[in-house]
């Protein structure tokens, strides 16, 4: 009997849920609930018909989010005004909801249990949060794999002057691992943000700030909310370090003293450790003692990613991806056959390597599996898919909840190891390098693990009846223990008697014992007979047969002799189970001592699974991937031939256009990309980031040739409206993200900026875009890709070194033969070429959207006035790249611009003279009282006087052509 309070830990706007397993009579529930909404009585938890119930406001939440209707709401103890809203869930439905609540919706769950014979006294029994799933692991993952590790983190910040010291402790209770780190950070906490992303944190513990005046904590909270991490406040006392040394010494592996380790000097990290240990209740479980490992996380050994980069690169699946796995990089690359492989893939994508030697090791292993298709397929189909999640299994043994079935599953893994080793040894690529690396990384370790587990294999084969496993029975061998053997003989003798009685009854009733008269071990009646309802008529008026029940599947009956046999068999079976359980406990205890080996083997299998998955994706892509050549950080360039976006090219009905990339150190380090909307600018810059990240995880990349250098970070500022999958940000968020880039970027970073400055006025946006671009190009000097709609920004290359301009091309067809240009159409070519796109296609898009002709014409005039795109005013059918990359084009554009500017200045002066002549010294009042005829005559006179000047000025003629018809008629 349980009641669970489920509340969204990261938001007070979500309703709290009171969820309970109800296993009692309905009238008792109603009477208790009407008395106290939070008290639900229970019967002993042995009843069969259990279900779950939700009450109060929470019932409406479940009704709307699970059942999608409020018709399931019932009112206990009254009507809708006085009764308690309630709805029920089946066990399966509730488990599905809890899984979604904890893993996807960032909720927390508390399970309360009523004390026996004290129905109104409740105690907290279990608690689970996104970062702590220990209590509900068996429920959540009984029939599904754990897709991601539930990492919980605590953070302690010390701010003094301009320095901020961040101490962090993180824990993964599923694998019994604690990690700590301490580092300096800037005022935007960029390093902390990267750490949270690297670790895949689900929940973060921070010190409670009831006054909400701690500015540093508020910034930490904002970062966590941006990334989507649940924030849990803890008391200041939980961060006290008084007992942390003792706590660590009890938890860490035997022989390790925390005081002797350098990590103990990290005071802020130790304070965070104290909080994590208390929060997870690690010391309340004796099985944790001596089982935890401690590791120091070096933030600098992995590429840093900010939250915007994770979104821009579509690193992990989003809520709107649906069943299309290739929408995210993780989904595309995840061809893993094990759950531990899937988790490690997510970890590798968030922690790209920076050590070239380690990167090349992974690439060499991937290369081996791409060259040997037979080995790759055998590993995926015959071996890896048979491996269970050994981490979870090891924890079941450590917690003392493992069964003989778990022992058998471990045994099945052990007997597969020689075959796995044999397949790897048979890998044939023709390169010694591949075999040597396979030998050191996998073959030799697997051989060692297999040898270490050989005693376990012998134990299982000696003690467990493996023949019975085929019937899903997990039993100790009868011959293993003398008393067990006697009980087994007795049971076999009884079973023979039961079979004889079965044949006797079949003969007496003239029923075929194979097809009609069924012998079954009923869960209530034990061994008994069953006939179909049609055949059961033969039992009438026969007192020797005892009918037990009639159900849809037939009538169940027995005889007095069978009833005696069934009782004796039941007694013997219970005695057998009792004797076997003590022996099984001993076997399970021995197997649990192999947990460290199983966990190491699990890591090995996960690594192998990911590398084989990389090879599978690389070979089976629409165009096969290639192995990139890597240069040490700070050296080399980025040269990609026919680069593609790996996710987009896999979408249905997409024919992806590849493009070359050239970022040359000391020559072309800052690329400005211009071109029409939807022309491919965003895709181009993001695919470079994706390829760089894939290369540093050890994967092959979607190019025909690739040379890359190692980046220490990928930092992104994505556009507010045209993120490939999602992303809408305010101008303030845009500025904060950009500020973080400017403060955390180094010369070895890769910066991706998409449409900066759109959230404010044109002039302010352009000014900010120019200043930021110039700072990156001249001060930071990192490789940068800057997609922009500010065509004026392309002149940055004239003042800043190493800036180069690219543009995406478009084909403009039609000649505007109807006089208003509406016959002109655009074909986006998605090709990136050198030069500047100085032509605005926004008006053409408006034409395609069938804007009113008057609006389109006005837009063209205003574009000419404000942006002075004079060189784009005379288009001709054909490919219009808009690239002013030749000296002739530049010269023509410059001359046309100067001429138009001169025409405007002269035309403005003529208009001023005409106005002065029209007024001719008269006051406004005199003009107001003048007759219409007199004014018209004066206007015609002035027009005739200035006709020659008007007709010689193209700008004035254009303005007059745009005036209403009546005005033109008046001038005529």
N, C-alpha and C positions, 0 to 999 in steps of 0.2 A: 504494500500500500504506500503510495508516494504522492507527494504534492511538490511540484517544481515551480519555482518562481523564475521566469525567463524574462530578462530585461536587456534591452540594447545597452551595452556598456559604454558605447561611444556617443550616445545621444540621449538626452532626457526627453526628447520628443516622442520616442517610441514607447508604446504601452508596456506595462509589466504584465507578465503572464503567470497565472497560478495553475500549474498543470499537475494532474494527479492520476495515478493508477488506481482505479476503483474496483475492488473485488468483494463487494458486499451486497446486501439486499437494498433495494431502492428506497424503501420507507425510512431506513436508518439514516441514509444519506440526507434525505430531505429534512428530517427533524433536526439533525445536527447543523446543517447549513443554515437553516432558518434562524438558529440560535447564534451562530458565529460564522461569518463568511469565510474565515481562514481556518476553520477546523473541520476536518473530514474524518470520521471514524473508519475503522477497518476490521476485517476478520483476519485470522492468520493467513499468510500468503501461500496457501496450498489449494485455494479454490481454482477451478479450471477457467471460468469465464471472466477473465480480467479485461478491463478496458481503461481508457484514459479520459479524464474529464477536465474541462477548463471552465472557470467561473468568473463572474463579474465582467469588467470591461475587457478582460483578456478573452472571454468567450467570443466577443465581437471581432477581436483581432484574428482569432483562429478561423472564425466563420468566413471572414472576408478574404483571408490570405491562403487558407487551405481549401475550404469548400467553395469559395467564390460566391457564397450566398448566405444571407442571414436566416434563411428558412430552417436551418438546423438548430437554431437557438431554442432552448426550452427554459421555462421559468420554474425554479424549485421553490416550494413553499408559498406560492401565490401567483398572481397574474403579472403582467409586464410592469405594473407600477410598484408592487411590493415584493415580488419574487426575485430570486437570484438568477440572473442570466447564466445559462450553462450549455455546453455542448460536449459531445463525446467524440473520441477518436479511437480507432482500432489500434492495436499494438503496432502493426506495420506502418499505419499512417503516422502515428506519433513518432516512431523512430525516424521516419523520413523527414518529418518536420524538424526534429531535434538536430538531425544532421545538417539540414539546410540552415537552421538558426545559428548553429555554432560555426560552421565552416564557411558559409557564404554571407550571412547577414550580420555577422559580428555580434551575436548575442551571447549572454551568459546564462547559465542554468544552475539552479539550486534545487536539490531534491530533499524533501523533508519526509521523515518516516514517523508514524505514530507509535508510541510505546505499546507493547502488548498489554491488553486489559486496561489501558489508559488512553481511551480514544481521543481525549481532548489535550493530550500532552504530546507535543511534536518536537523532534530533534532534527537538526541538519545532518543528513546522511551523506549526501554526495554533492559536489560542486564542480562545475566545468565552465571554463572560459575559452575563448579562441586560442589562448596561449597555454592552457592547462586542461588537457582532455583526459588526464589519467583515470579519473573515476568512471568515465563513460566510454572508454576505449572499446571495451568488449561489446557494448551496445552499438556504438556508432560504426564500427568496422567489422562487425560479425560477418556481413555479406558483401562488403566492398573494401577496396584498398584505400589506404591513407595517401592522398595525392600530394600533400605538402606537410612538412614537419611543423608542429605547433610550437613556435619559438616565442617565449616570453622574455621580456627585457625590463630591467630597472635602470634608471638613469639618475645620476647625482651630478649637479652642476655647481661649480664654484667660480663665480665671476669676481675678478679683482682688477680694477683699472681697465686696460684694453684687452686683457687676456681672459679667456674663458676655458677652464679645465673641465672636461667632460669625462666622468667615470661611468662605465657601463658594465653590467653583468647580464649575461643572457643564458638561458637554460633550455634544453630540449629534454623533457622528462621521459619521452619515449625511448631515448637511447642513453639516458642517464649521463648527460654531458653538461658541464658548466663552462662558460667562457667569460673572460674578462678582458677589458682593454681600457686605456685611459689616454686621452690626447688633447691637444690644444685646438681650439676652433675659433672661427671668426664670429662676428656678431649676428650673422645669418645662419649659423650652425650648419654649414655646408658639409663638413665632414660627418657630422651626426646623421644628416639626411642620407648620405651615401652608405653609412654603416647599416642603417635600418633596412635599406634596399638590399645590400649585400647579404644580410642574414635572413631576409624574408620574414621579418618580425610580424607576429600576429597581434601581440598585446604588449603595451608598455606601461610600467609602473612609475609614477612620478609622485613627488611629495605633495601632500594636500596643501592647497593654497586657498583657504576659506575667504580671505580678504580680496583675492584676485588682484593683488598688487605686485606680485612677483613677475616683473617684465620678462625675465629670462625664461621662466617656466611657461609663460604664455606663448613665447616664440617656439619653444619645444613642442607644446601642445598643437600649435598651428601646423607645424611640419608633420606631425604624426597624423593629424586629421587630413592633411593634403594627400598623404600616402595611403590613407585608409587603414590605419592601425588603431585598434581599440586602446583608449586611454583609461587607466584605472588609477585613482588616487589612493595613496596609502598614508598612514599616520607618520609623522616625523620620527616617532620612536622606532618604527620599523627599519629605519636606516641607521640605527645605532650599531656601532661596531664592537661593542663590549664583548659579545660572545662569538664573534664571527670566526676567530681562530679555532675555538673548540668545535664549532659547527663544521668547519671545513675538514678538520682532522677526523671527525666521525664519518663524514661522507666520502672522502677521497679514498682511493685504493690504499690498501694496507702498506704501511712503511713510508707514506708520503706525509711530510709535515709542512703545512702551508707557510709557517714562519720561516722556513728555510728557502722558500721560493722567492724570486724577485717580485712576483706579482703581489706579494703581501704588502709591499711598500706603496702600492697604488691606493691611497687612502679613499679617494672618491669611489673607485671601483669596488673596494671592500665594503663601503657603505651600501652600494647598490647590491652587492652580493648578499648582505644581511637581509635586505628586503625581499629578494627573490627566494631565498631559503625559507623565510617565514611564510611568504605568500603561497608557495607550492606545498607547504607542510612537509618538507622532505624529512625532517627529523621525527615525525610522527609515525613513519613507516620503517620498521626495523630492517626490512629487506633492502633499504637504500644504503645502509651503512657499509662503507668500504667498496661501494659499487660505482661511484661517480668518478669521471675523469675531468681534469681541468686543462683547458687550453687557452693560450694567449692569442687573441685575434689581432693580427698585424694589418691595420687598415691600408698600409701602403703596398701590400703584396698583390692587391687586386685593383683592376681598373675601377675608378669611381663613376657612378651613374647618379644623376639627380632624378627626381620624380618626373620632371618634364621629359627627360630623355627616355625613361621607361615607357611613358605614354607615346612619345613620338615614334619610337622604334617598334611599338606594338610588341613588347617583349613577352608579356604574359596574357593569358586569355582575359577578355573583358566580359561584362555581364550581357552585352548585346551580341556576342559572337555566335550564340546558339550552337548548332551542331557542326558548324563549319570550323574545323580545327585549324585549318591553314590560315585563318585570319590573324593569328598571333604567331610569333616566331617559335614560342614554346610548343604550340599545337602542331606547327609544321614539322619541327624536328623530333617530336615525341613519337617515335616508332618503337619505344622501349616495350619489352615484354614483361617486365617486372615492375611492381609498384616502387621498389627502392630505386630502380633505374630512373623512373619518372621524377622522383624527388631529387635525385642527384642532378638530373638535367636542369631542373629549375635552379638549383644551387649554382651550377656552372654558368648559366646564363647571367645570373646576378653577380657572379664573381669571376669575370674574365681575367685571365692570367696576364702578368706583365713580364714574366721571365721567359725569354725567347727559347731557352733550352727546354723548358717544360712544355711550352706551346708546341714546339717541333716534335716532342715525344708523342703528344696526342695525335698530331697530324700524321706522323709515321705509322702509328697504329691504325688510324682511320684508313690510310692509304693501303695498308696490308689487307684490310677487309673489303676495300673497294676492288682490289685486283683479284681476290679469290672469292668468287661468287658462291662456290660450293660450301666453303667454310662459313661464310656469312649466313647463308640460308639455313645451314645445319644448326648453327648457334641459335638463331632466332626461332626456328620452328621445332627443333628437337630437344633443346637443352634449356635455354633461358626461360622459356615460358613455363617450365615445370618448377621453377624455384619460387617458393613462398616468401613472404616478407620475414626474413630471419630476425630482424631487429624486434619486431612485435612478438615473434615467437619466443625469443630469448627473454623478453620482459615477462611473458607469462610464466616462464620457469622461475625467474627471479622473484616474482610476486607470490609464488606458491599456488597458482591457479591452473597450472598445466595439467593435461590429462594424458592417458596413454595414446590417444589420437595424435597429440602434439609430438609425442615421442616417435611415433611411426612416421610422421611427416618429416621430422629431422632425419630419421633413418633413410627415408627415400631420397633426401638431398645428398646424404653421404654416399650412397651407392651410385649416384649419378656423377660424382666428381671424377672418377677415372675416365668416364666417357667424355666429359667436358675437356679434360686434359688431353685426351687422345685427339680430339678434333682440332684443338689449338696446335698440337705438335704437327698435325698433318697439313697445316696452312702452307700453301706453296705459292710464292709470288715471284721467285727467281732472284730475290734480293736478300742477302745475308742480314742486312740491317733490320729487316722486318722480323725475321725469326729470332734474332738476338734480343730485340726489344720485347717480343712476345714471351720469350723465355724468362726474362728478368721481371717483367711486370705482371705476368699471369701464370705461366706454366709452372715455374718453380714455387710461387706462393700456394697455388692450388694443390700441388703435390705435397707440400708441407702440411697444409690443412687436412688433406685426405689421410695422411699418416697419423696426424694428431687425433683424428676422429675414428681411427680403425678400431680402437677398443670399444667405442660407443656402438659401432656396427656389430661387433661380436656380442656385446651385452644384449642388444635388441634381438638378434637372431637366436640367442639362448633363452631369453625370458618371454618373448611375446609370440603369440600364435599368429604368424603372418598369413597363414592360409585363411584364417577367419576374417582378415582385413578385406578380402574380396567381397564379403557379405556385410561390410561396414560394421564388423564386430571387432572390438579392441580388447583382447583378453590376454591374461598371463597364461603361458603354456601349462597345461595340467601336470606334465611330467617334471616341471621345474620345482614343485614342492609336493612332498608325499601326501599331506592332508588335502591339498588341492587336487591331487590325482585321484584320491578316494572319492571326493565329492564329484569329480567329473565322471568317474565310472558309475556312480550312483545315478547321476543325471542322465547318462547315456542309457542305463538300464531302464529308467523310468520312461525315457523317450521311446524306447523300443516297445514297452507296454502300451504307451499311448498310440503308437502306430498300429499295433495289433488290434486295439479296440476300434481304431478308425476303420480298418479293413473289415472287422466283424460287423460293425454297424452298417457299412456300405453294402455288405452282402445281405444282411437282414432286411434292409430297406430297398434292395435292388437298385442302388444308386452307384454310378461310377465314381470311385474315390478320386480319380484324377480330374474329372470334368465337372461333376455335380456336387458331391459331398466334400466340402472343403474343411480341412483341419487348420485351425489358426490359433495363435497365441494372443488372445484378446487382452487389451490393457486393463479391463475390469474383471472379466470372468476367467482369465487364464486360458489353458488349453480347452477348446470347445469346438463344436461343429457348426457349420453354417450351410443352409440350403436356400436357394432362391425362393421368393415368396410363392411362386407357382408350384415349385416342387415340395414345399413344406406341408402340403395337404396330406402327404403320406404319414405325418406324425399324429394325425387325429386318432383319438380313441386308443392310443398306445401309451399306457401308464409308465412304461419303462423309460420313456424319454422325457426329459425335463426341459421345457421351453424357458429360456432366459430372457430374451427380448426379441422384438420384431422391428426391423428397420428397413429403410428403402432398399438396402442391398441384400435383404433376405432375413430369414429367421435364424437366431442363434439358440442352440440347444445343447444338452449334454446328457450323459447317463450317470447313474450313481457310481459306477466303476470309474468312468472318466473323471468324475468330480473328485474322487479320491486320489487318482493319479495326478490330477492338476494341482491339488493342494500339496501333495508330497513334492512335486517338481518345483513348485513355488518356494517351499521351505528350503529345499536343497539349493535352489538358485540364489536365494538370499544369503544362505550360509557361504556359498561360493563367492558371491560378491564381497561379503564381509572379509573373507580370508584373502581374496585377491586384492582388495583395496589396500591392505597393509603392505603387500608385496609391491603393488603398483607405486605406492608412495616411495618405497625404497628405490625403485628403478628411476622414477622421475627425479628424485633427489640426486642420484648419480649423474643423470643426463644434464641437470642444471649446472653442474660444475664445468660443462663444456661451453657455457654461454660466451665467454670472451672469444673463443675460437669462432663460434657461429657469427658473432658481430663483425669480426675481421673478414670472414668469408662473405658476409652480406655486403660490406663495402666493396670488396673485390668484384662481386657479381654485378653490383650497381655500376661500377666504372666500366666494366666490359659491356654491359647492356647499352650504356650511353654511346660508347665508341662505335659499336655495331650499328646503333640507330643512326649516328652521323653518316656512316658509310652507306647505309640503306637509302637515306634521303639524297645523298650526293649522287648516287648512281641512278636512282629512279626519278629524278627531277625531269621536267620537260626537256631541259637542256642540262646535261650533267655538269655538276660543280667541278671546280679545279682546286688543287692545293695551292694556297697562297705562299709566296716567298716573304718571309718576315725579316725586318731589320731591327736592330736594337733601338730602344727609345732614344730620341734625340738625333738619330741618323736616318738616312733614307727618305724616300718620298712615297706618295700614294699614286700608283699608276694602275688603273683598272681598264681592261679591254672588254667591251661589250658587257658592261655590268648591268645586273637586273635586280629588281626587288624580289626576294624569294617568296614572299607571301602573295604579292599581287599577281605574279606570273602563274600561280597555281589556281587562281580563281577561274570559275567557269566562264566561257565566252570572252576570255581576255587573251589578246595577242600582244604580248609585251614587246615594246620597242627598246632594245638595249642601247646604252650610251657609254662612251668612254669617259674616263675621269683622269685628270692630271693635276695633282697637287705636288708641286716641285719645291723642295726646300731651298730657300734663298732666291726663288724666282717667281713662282705662282703659289703663294700661301693663302691668299684671301680671294675667294671666288664670289663675284656678284652675279646672280642669275636673275635675268628679267624675262618677261614674256607674258602672253595672255593668261587670263584666269583659266584654270583647268588644263593648262598646257603641259603640265608635268614637272613644274619647278619643285613642288613639295616632295613628290615621289623621288626625284633625282637626288636631292640633298639627304633625304632620309635613308635611301638605299645605301648610300655610302657609309652612314653610321651603322646600319645593320650589318653590312659586310665587314666593317672593322671589328665589330663585336663578335661576329661569328668566327673570324680569324683568330681572335685572342682566346676563344673558348676551345680552339683546337679543331674546329670544323672546317670542311672545305667551303668554298664560297661561290655564288652564282656569277661567274665571269668566264671568259675564255682564257684570260691571263690576269694574274693579280700579284702586285708587289705592294706591300704595306709596311709601315713602321708601327712600333708599339706605342699606343696612346696611354697616358695615365688617367684620362677621364674622357667621357663623352658628355658634353653639356648641351642642353637644347632649350630653345625658346620657340615653341611651336605656335603657328597661327591660331587665332581665336576661332576661326570658322571652318577651316578646311583641313583639319587633322584627318588622316585617312580613315580612321575608324570612329573617333569621337574627340571631343575637346572644345569646350567653350570657356574662355577666360575673360575676366574684366581687364581694363587697362591697368589697374593697380596690380593685379596678379602678374601681368606682363612685365611691368616695371620691376617688381620684386624678383621675378625669375631672372631678368636680365642683370639686375644688381648682383644676384648670387653668382652668375656666370663671371662677371667682371672681377669679383673678389676671389673666386676659387680657381679660375682658369690659370694654367701655366703655359709655357711655351710648348709643352708636349701634349696639350689637350686637343681634342677635336670639338669644335664649336659648330652647332647647327642652329641657325636663326631663320625663321620663316615668317615673312610679312610683319616685321616689327613696326610699330607706330601707327597702326590702323585705328586704335581706339580713341584717338584724340583728333584735333584739327589737322588739316593737311600740312600746314606750316610747322606746327609743333612736332608732328609725327616725323616729318622729314628732317627737322633739326636734330631730334633725338636719334634717328637712324644714322644720320651722318656722324654725329659725335661718337656714338657707340662703335660704329664701324671703324672710324679713324683710330679710336683708342685700341681696339683689338689689333688692327693692322700695324700700328706704330709702337704700341707699348707692350702688349701681351705677345704679339708675333707668333701666335699659334695658327695651325691650319683651321680655316673657317670657311663655311659655306653659308652665304647670305642670299636668300631668295627675297626679292622685294618688288613692290609695285611702284616705288619711287624711281623713275627712270633717270632723274637728275643725279641719283647716287652713283651712277656709273662713271661720272667724272672724278670720283675719288682716286682712280688710278693715275690721274695727272699730278696729284699731290702726295699720295702715299705709295711707298715702294711695295713691290710684290703683290699688287692688286691686279686681278685679271677679270675681264667681263665675259660672261657667257649668256646665251639667250636660247629660249625654246622657240621653235619655228612653227609657222602656220601657213596654210595655203588659202589665199583669198581668191575666190572665183566670182564670176558675174561682173557686169559693168555698170550696174545701177541704171540700166536703160530706161526706167520709168521716170527718171529725173530726180528721184529722192534717195537713191542708193539702196532701196530695199531689196533689189534683186541680187545684191552682193551676198555671198555665203562664205563661211570659214570652215576649213578642215584643219584640225589640230594634228600636227605631225609627230609630236612628242620627241623630237630630236633636239639634242643640245649641241649648239654650235658656237664657235668663238664670236665675239662681238657683242654689240649693244642692241637691244630691242627698243627702238625709240618711237614705236608706234603703239597707240592705245587701241586695244581691241574691245574695250568695254562697250563702246557704242555699237559695235557690230553684234555683240551679244544681246544688247537691247533690241536691235532689229530682229534677231532670231526669235526673241521672246515676243515679237509682234507689238512693240510699243507703238503708241500713236505717232504718226509721221511728224506732227508738229513738235512732239517732245524730242524725237530723234534729231530733228534739224536744229532745235535750240541747243541740245547737248553738243552738237558738232560746233556750233558757233562759240559756246562757252569754253569748250575744250581748246579752240584756237586762241581765244582771248587769254585764258588763264595759264595754259600749259605751253602755248606756242609750239605745238607740234606741226610746224609748217611743212616739214619735209614729209610728213605722212599724209598731207592733204590730197596729193595726187597719186592715187594707187592705180595700178594696172593689173589686168588679169594675170594670173600666174603665181609662182611661189614668191611671196613677199616675206622675206626673213626679217626685215626691219633692221638688218645689221648694218650699221654705219661703220664698217670696218675698213673701207678703202679711203684713200686720201681724197678721191674725187667726191665720194658721198659726203665726207666730212666738210669739204670745201663748199659743196653745193648747199648743204644744210646750213652752214654758217652764213653764207651769202643771203639765202632766202630769209633767214631769221632777221638779219640786219635790215633787209629791204622792207619787210613787214613792219618791223619796229618803226622805221622811218615813216612809212605810210600812215601808221597810227598817230605819230606825233604831228605830222603835217595835217592830217585830217581833223584831229582834235583842235588845232589852231584855227582851221577854216570854220569849224562849227562855232567856236567862240566868237569869231568875227561876225558870222551870220546872226548869232543871237544879239550881239551888240547893235548891229544894223537894224534888226527887227525892233528892238526896244527904242532906239534912237532918242535916248534921253527922257522918255516918258516914264511916269511913275506907274507902279502896279495898279493904282486906282484908276488912272487914265486908261490903261489897257483893258481893265475890267469893264469899264463903261463903253468902250468902243464897240461899234456895230460889227456883226459877223462879216459883212461885205467889206468893211474897211480893213479888218484884220486879214482877210483872204487876199485882198489886193496888195497889202504890205508884204505878205509872205511870198506871193508870186513875184513881186518886184525884187525881193532879196534873192530868191532862187535864180532869177534870170541874171542877176548881177554876178552871182558866184557859180553859174552853171559850168563854166570852163574848168574852174578849180575842182568842182565836184566830179566831173567826168574824167579828170586826169588822176583821181585818187582811188585805187581799187578798194581800199578799206571803207571809204565813204559810200561807194557804190554798193558794197555788201551790206552796210548798215541800212541804207535806204531800201534795199530789196527786202530786208527783214521787217520793215515797218508795215503796219496795217494798210490795206488797199486804199482806204479813204484818204490817208495822209499822202500816199503816192499820187492819187488823182488830184489832190489839192495842189501839189507841187507842179504837176503837169499843166 
